[in-house]
């Protein structure tokens, strides 16, 4: 309901790494395509792969599934018209460099293009791109909320786990949730 009444038409999400390194789950990525009246906009120049990317795509079914979804969207985008009234732009291989402002208001963000280093990391290229924006929201990682009855690591902001299985609080530096 909030989005329906919002004047926002374009949202840009930037990732420092390439598409093969995204931290979405396949389900989260697929759910994006079910957003009503929202086109997903991808940029061909962001689809850069290195040896580590190719290995991840070949050896990890989750990465393979997400790459298939993204490349299908990119192909569909190139072949057809996008007609939704709102757009979600997914950018890869870009790091924030500077928030641009005038008269105390945000007017843009300057991003540095990155390149993959062949080992799963990135390095800046020294090439900068300015995007006109009206607001900037930082979303790096997350801090979870405690769940009553489960251990909670207040330093890391997570329920302690090993491969998604909650571990006993006696084996962690955690504090039980209130």
C-alpha positions as CSV (number, residue, x, y, z in Angstrom):
1,X,0.0,0.0,0.0
2,X,2.8,2.4,0.9
3,X,4.5,1.8,-2.5
4,X,1.3,2.3,-4.4
5,X,0.9,5.8,-2.9
6,X,4.6,6.7,-3.2
7,X,5.9,9.0,-6.0
8,X,9.0,6.8,-6.2
9,X,9.4,5.4,-9.7
10,X,13.0,4.1,-9.8
11,X,15.1,2.3,-7.1
12,X,18.7,1.6,-7.7
13,X,20.5,-1.2,-5.8
14,X,24.3,-1.3,-6.1
15,X,26.5,-4.3,-5.4
16,X,30.3,-4.1,-5.1
17,X,30.8,-7.6,-6.6
18,X,29.6,-9.2,-9.7
19,X,26.3,-11.0,-10.3
20,X,27.9,-14.4,-9.5
21,X,28.7,-13.2,-6.0
22,X,25.3,-11.8,-5.1
23,X,23.9,-12.8,-1.7
24,X,20.3,-13.2,-2.6
25,X,18.7,-16.6,-2.4
26,X,17.2,-18.0,-5.6
27,X,13.7,-17.6,-4.0
28,X,14.4,-13.9,-3.1
29,X,15.5,-13.3,-6.6
30,X,12.5,-15.0,-8.2
31,X,10.2,-13.1,-5.9
32,X,11.5,-9.8,-7.4
33,X,10.0,-10.8,-10.7
34,X,6.5,-11.2,-9.1
35,X,6.4,-7.5,-8.0
36,X,3.4,-5.9,-9.7
37,X,4.0,-3.1,-12.1
38,X,7.8,-3.2,-11.5
39,X,10.4,-3.8,-14.3
40,X,13.8,-5.1,-13.3
41,X,16.5,-3.3,-15.1
42,X,19.9,-4.9,-15.6
43,X,23.0,-3.6,-17.3
44,X,25.0,-5.8,-19.7
45,X,28.3,-4.2,-18.7
46,X,27.8,-5.4,-15.2
47,X,27.8,-9.1,-16.3
48,X,31.5,-9.6,-16.0
49,X,32.8,-13.0,-14.9
50,X,36.3,-14.2,-13.9
51,X,37.7,-17.7,-13.0
52,X,36.2,-17.6,-9.5
53,X,32.8,-16.6,-10.9
54,X,32.9,-19.4,-13.5
55,X,33.8,-21.9,-10.8
56,X,31.0,-20.7,-8.5
57,X,28.5,-21.1,-11.4
58,X,29.8,-24.6,-12.2
59,X,30.0,-25.9,-8.7
60,X,27.2,-24.3,-6.8
61,X,23.6,-25.0,-7.8
62,X,22.3,-21.9,-6.0
63,X,24.6,-19.6,-7.9
64,X,23.9,-21.4,-11.2
65,X,20.1,-21.0,-10.6
66,X,20.5,-17.3,-9.8
67,X,22.7,-16.7,-12.8
68,X,20.2,-18.4,-15.0
69,X,17.4,-16.1,-13.6
70,X,19.5,-13.0,-14.1
71,X,20.7,-13.8,-17.6
72,X,17.1,-14.7,-18.6
73,X,15.9,-11.3,-17.3
74,X,18.7,-9.6,-19.2
75,X,17.9,-11.4,-22.5
76,X,14.1,-10.7,-22.0
77,X,14.9,-7.0,-21.3
78,X,16.9,-6.7,-24.5
79,X,14.2,-8.4,-26.6
80,X,11.1,-6.7,-25.2
81,X,9.8,-3.4,-24.0
82,X,9.6,-2.7,-20.4
83,X,6.2,-1.1,-19.6
84,X,5.8,-1.0,-15.8
85,X,5.4,2.3,-14.1
86,X,8.2,1.5,-11.7
87,X,11.7,0.1,-12.1
88,X,14.2,-1.7,-9.9
89,X,17.7,-1.2,-11.3
90,X,20.2,-3.8,-10.2
91,X,23.8,-2.6,-10.7
92,X,26.9,-4.8,-10.1
93,X,30.6,-4.1,-9.8
94,X,30.2,-0.6,-8.3
95,X,31.3,0.8,-5.0
96,X,30.0,4.1,-3.4
97,X,32.6,6.8,-3.6
98,X,30.8,10.1,-2.8
99,X,27.3,11.4,-2.1
100,X,26.7,14.5,-4.2
101,X,24.7,17.3,-2.8
102,X,23.5,20.9,-3.5
103,X,22.0,23.3,-1.0
104,X,22.0,20.6,1.7
105,X,20.1,18.1,-0.4
106,X,21.2,14.8,-2.1
107,X,21.3,15.2,-5.8
108,X,23.5,12.2,-6.8
109,X,25.8,9.4,-5.9
110,X,29.3,8.8,-7.5
111,X,30.1,5.2,-7.9
112,X,33.5,3.6,-8.7
113,X,33.4,0.8,-11.2
114,X,35.1,-2.4,-9.9
115,X,36.7,-5.3,-11.6
116,X,36.9,-8.9,-10.5
117,X,40.3,-10.0,-9.3
118,X,40.0,-13.7,-10.3
119,X,39.9,-14.9,-6.7
120,X,36.4,-13.9,-5.7
121,X,37.4,-10.3,-4.8
122,X,37.2,-7.0,-6.4
123,X,39.4,-3.9,-7.0
124,X,38.5,-0.4,-8.1
125,X,39.2,0.7,-11.6
126,X,39.4,4.4,-11.1
127,X,36.5,4.9,-13.4
128,X,33.6,6.8,-11.8
129,X,29.9,7.0,-12.8
130,X,27.5,9.6,-11.3
131,X,23.8,8.7,-10.9
132,X,21.2,11.4,-10.2
133,X,19.3,10.4,-7.0
134,X,17.1,12.1,-4.5
135,X,17.8,9.8,-1.5
136,X,20.5,7.3,-0.5
137,X,19.9,4.4,1.9
138,X,22.8,2.3,3.1
139,X,22.1,-1.4,3.5
140,X,25.2,-3.4,4.2
141,X,24.5,-6.7,5.9
142,X,21.9,-6.9,8.5
143,X,21.4,-7.0,12.3
144,X,18.7,-9.5,13.3
145,X,16.3,-9.3,16.1
146,X,16.4,-11.6,19.1
147,X,13.8,-14.4,19.2
148,X,12.5,-15.3,22.6
149,X,13.9,-18.7,23.8
150,X,16.7,-18.8,21.3
151,X,20.3,-17.8,21.9
152,X,21.3,-14.5,20.3
153,X,24.8,-13.1,19.6
154,X,24.4,-9.4,20.3
155,X,27.8,-8.5,18.9
156,X,27.1,-10.1,15.5
157,X,23.3,-9.5,15.6
158,X,22.4,-13.1,14.7
159,X,21.0,-16.3,16.1
160,X,24.2,-18.4,16.4
161,X,24.1,-21.2,13.8
162,X,26.2,-23.6,11.8
163,X,25.0,-23.9,8.3
164,X,21.6,-22.6,9.3
165,X,21.1,-24.8,12.3
166,X,20.8,-23.0,15.6
167,X,23.6,-24.0,18.0
168,X,23.4,-24.4,21.8
169,X,24.1,-21.1,23.6
170,X,26.6,-22.9,25.9
171,X,28.9,-23.2,22.8
172,X,28.7,-19.6,21.9
173,X,29.5,-16.1,23.3
174,X,25.8,-15.3,23.1
175,X,23.2,-13.9,25.3
176,X,19.7,-15.5,25.4
177,X,17.0,-13.3,24.0
178,X,14.8,-11.5,26.5
